[in-house]
């Protein structure tokens, strides 16, 4: 998985490319924990995310909990495959999907 980030003041956009699974989820989790201090608006762009596993869902949930305390989080450009996972797991009700 490739993670690219763009920070503009207190806004952070994270673009994910590839597969967010058991192997790659710890990398994203570590990057987010390092980068979320002082961030008030987090955008996760999943345009190029091909797959998400339960490990990836846990990372998104963890980020959502942090951002609930300090600002907002939006998930955008969700493809049909990932959206099905969000709907089946109930994440479509938890996450703000644009």
HELIX and SHEET records of a PDB file:
HELIX    1   1 UNK A   25  UNK A   35  1                                  11    
HELIX    2   2 UNK A   54  UNK A   70  1                                  17    
HELIX    3   3 UNK A   80  UNK A   89  1                                  10    
HELIX    4   4 UNK A   91  UNK A   94  1                                   4    
SHEET    1   A 4 UNK A   2  UNK A   8  0                                        
SHEET    2   A 4 UNK A  11  UNK A  20 -1                                        
SHEET    3   A 4 UNK A  41  UNK A  52  1                                        
SHEET    4   A 4 UNK A  72  UNK A  76  1                                        
END                                                                             
